[in-house]
Amino acid sequence: MGLIARDRELIRRCLHHESGAWNDFVDRFLGLVYHVVQHTTDMRSQPLKPEDKEDVAAQVMLKIVENDYAALRQFRGKSSLASYLTVIARRTCVNELAGKSQNKGAAAVNEYTAEAKNQTKPRPGLETLEEVAKLLRKLPSRERAVVRLFYLESRSYEEISSELNIPVNSIGAILARARKKLRGED
């Protein structure tokens, strides 16, 4: 389905900075953006607090308006506007989640370093990359590759699917099985 007249007119109004155009745009598509953010976080097994979802949704909306609506100017109308906005929302969400993962990783390293300076005896658990590697070696090669790409390299399901030639709808199940094995439940 291509661009419908209602959406074409809405884009025109936004690009011409007509009064109330952005409010109409937000009223029409903010629910879609929240849905995409929720779905993306669910598919990546990275739940967010409601305020973090609002932040991600706000980043999506900023992406649409930045550079004088560059995203809307680039839209060619070969799909529905909702489909186009879904792609923008998903990409923005994935980028935000990857940034949060990197920040969490850096915070964990800083916290561990601070604790290590104050401790005289080593902490039990996953302290070194060697221990993580040892755990990953317990997994079959396909599961190990999927876990490494998703958790350590923050790759999306689509990127993993392309790189490993695995159907995208299998990635979640593979990750779930791997988590169970790593917890010793399987």
Long-range contacts (C-beta under 8 A, 24 or more apart in sequence): 1-79, 1-80, 2-77, 2-78, 2-79, 2-80, 3-75, 3-77, 3-78, 3-79, 3-80, 3-81, 4-80, 4-81, 7-80, 7-81, 7-82, 8-77, 10-81, 11-72, 11-75, 11-81, 14-69, 14-72, 15-69, 15-72, 15-73, 22-65, 25-64, 26-61, 29-81, 29-82, 29-85, 30-57, 30-61, 32-82, 32-85, 32-86, 32-89, 33-57, 33-60, 33-61, 33-85, 33-89, 36-60, 36-86, 36-89, 36-90, 36-93, 37-89, 37-93, 40-89, 40-90, 40-93, 40-94, 40-97, 41-93, 41-97, 43-157, 43-172, 44-94, 44-97, 44-150, 44-156, 44-157, 45-172, 45-175, 46-97, 46-100, 46-101, 52-100, 55-96, 56-92, 56-93, 56-96, 56-97, 57-89, 59-92, 59-96, 60-88, 60-89, 60-92, 60-93, 63-88, 63-92, 64-88, 94-156, 97-154, 98-154, 101-154, 102-154, 135-182, 138-181, 138-182, 139-178, 139-181, 139-182, 142-166, 142-174, 143-174, 143-177, 143-178, 143-181, 144-178, 146-171, 146-174, 146-175, 146-178, 147-175, 147-178, 150-175
